[in-house]
């Protein structure tokens, strides 16, 4: 699927070996990142515009929602906006501004359409993921909400502690798990070595006495470490 997207983007590109494929992947990834950065920048500018000029925000919202642009313009800015129709220089500026606006709307609609298409293509993968994790529909919806919430923070540049910690855990999970497994193996080896050394040290103790090695228990003395009491004839 990814190769098809690359070929659709670069129809004349040759992918005859791994190097050409990796070069195309890197170029396609840069292209996608650039598009998302433009989208995030446009969203940030629109948010700032809505905050600083509620009238303009309401006007754009009505037009995007399907209202007639001229009617919405008069609704929020009055009939004075129509007086510039007789001024050619002002109308040229209005046309340029309108072309820029339409270009942004078209780019936004294109990205939205691509997003919806990708979601439809990903539906089977999402169903398989949900089944493997044993998640209910509600749990999976909550999981997706959190994913979108995280992505929105990233696109808007709001990299707070929560977002950074989530990204760090997700990106370095395999590495941390591998390190933990290696640490466990090392600890297990060390414990086995210590255990085997203790067993060897235990085997080097003097052998237990048997019936033929020593005399009776009455001849043992605690003063000599429970060894046989020496006789004067032993001197």
N, C-alpha and C positions, 0 to 999 in steps of 0.2 A: 504493500500500500504506500509506504513512504517513497519507494523508488518510483512508483507511478506519479506521485505528486512532484517529485524532482523532474521527471521527464516532461510533465505538463508545464512546469515552470520554465525548464530549459529544453525545449524540444530538439535542439540541434546538438545537445551535449552527448558525448560518447562516454559510456560506462563499461569499458572493456576489461578493466582490472580494478583491484582494490584501491589503488592510489587515486584513480579517477573518481571512483565512488566516494571516497572519503573527502576529496576536494569539493565534490558537488554537495555532499552533506553539510560541510562546513559553510559553504556559500549559501545554501538554502536556510541553514540555521540562522546565519547573520541576517538574511532577508526577513525571516519571520520575526526575529527579535526587533529589527528596525520597525516593522509594521506595528508590533505591539507597543513599542515605545512611543510611536506617533499617536496611537490610540490613547495610551495613558496620558500623554501630553494634552491631547484634545479634551479628554475628560477633566483633567485638572483645570484647564482654562475655562471650560464650561462651568465647573463648580465655582471657581472664583468669580465668574461673571454673574452667576445666579446670586451669589452672596452679596456682591457689591452693587448689583443693579437688578432688583427683583422684577421690575417692569420688563426688562429685556429677557429675563429668564422666563417669565410668564408668556411673553410674546413667542419666544422660540418653542416653548412647550406646546402652545396652542397650534402653531404651524406644523410641528412634527406630528401632533395628534390629528391633523387633517383639516384644520380650519383654513379658510382663505387668508392668504398672507396679507392682502391689502386690508381686509376687514379687521384682522388682528392688529395690524399696524395702527389703524385709526382708533381702535379700541383702547390701545395702551398709550399712544403718543399724540392723538388728536389729528384734526384735519390739516394742521400746519405742515405735517409731513408731506402732504400732497402738493404744496406750493412749489416745491423744488422741481416739479415736473416741467416747469417752464425754463429752468436753468440747465442748459446742456452740460456745463462742467459738473454740476452737482449730480446730474443724472448719470454721467459717466462714472463718477465715484460710486453711486448706488449700484450700477450694473456690475462693477468690479467686485464690490463687497458681496453682492448677491451670488456672483459666480464662485467666489471663495466659499461662501456658505453652502452652496449646493454641492461643491466638491467635497467639503467635509462630511455633509450628510450622506453623499454617495459612498464615501470611503467607510463611514460608520456602518451603513447598510450592508456593504460588501463583507465587512468583517463579521457582522452579526449573522449574515447568511452562511458564511463559512463555519462559524461556531455551531450553528444549528445542524449543519450538515455533518460536522465532525461528531457531534453528540449522537446523532442517529447511527452513524457508523460504529460508534463505541458502545452502543446499547448492549450488544451480545457480550462484549468484554466486561461491562459493568455487571451484568446479570451473573456471569461466571464468578467474578470477584465476590459479589454479595453471597453467592451460594457457598463458596470456599470458606468465607469468614463466618458463615452461619448467622448472617445479619437479617433482621426483619426489614420490611419496607421502611418503617419509621426510622430505624437505626441507620439504614443506608442513606435516607434523605438527610438526617442529621449530620452524617459524615460528609456528604456533599456540601451541605450548607457551610460547614466549617472549612472545607477546602476552598470554596468560593470566597469566603470571608478572608482567608489567608492570602489568596491570590489578589484580591482587591487591595489589601494593605500593601502587597509587594508592588503592584502596578502604580499605586498612588505614592509610593516612596515612604510609606509609614512603617519603617523598620524598627518597631519597638522591641522591648525585651521578650515579650511573648512570641512575636513573629520570628525573631532571630533564634530563639530556643527551639521552636518547632522545626524550623528549617534545618538547624544544626543536627537535631536528633534524626530527622528523616534522611539527611544526606550522609551522615556518618554512622548510621545504625549498623551496617554490615561490618565496617571497620572496627567499631567498638565491640561488636559481638565476637569478631575474630580475635581481638586482643584478649577479651575475657576468656575465651576458650583456650588460648595459648597460656594465659596465666594459670588457669585451672590445671592444664597438663603439667606445667612446671611444678606447681605445688604438689600435685599427685606424685610426680617423680621424686621430689625431695622427701616427701613423707615416706615413700616406699624405701628410699635409700636409708633413711634414719631407722625405719623399722627393721630392715635387713641387718643393719649394723648392730642394733640392739640384740637381735637374735644371735649374731655371731659372737658378740661379747658374752652372751649367756651361755653359749656352748663351750667357752673356754674356762668355765668354773671347774674347780677340782671335782673329780668323780665322787659320787656318793659312796659311803663305806658299805661294804657287804659283810657277810658273816665271817669270811675268812681273813679279812684285812686287819681287824682290830680285835682287841680283847672285849671283855664284857663291859656293859654300861657302867658298872661300879668303878672301873679303872679310869673313866673320863673325868677330867677336872675342868671346871669353868675358868679357873685361873689360867690354864694353858690353852684357852680357846676351845674347850671341849675336846682337847686332844688327850691321848693316854698319859696318865701321870708317870713321870720318869722315876725310875728306881735308882737308888744309890749305886747299884751294880752296873747301871748304864754309864757311869762316869768313867 
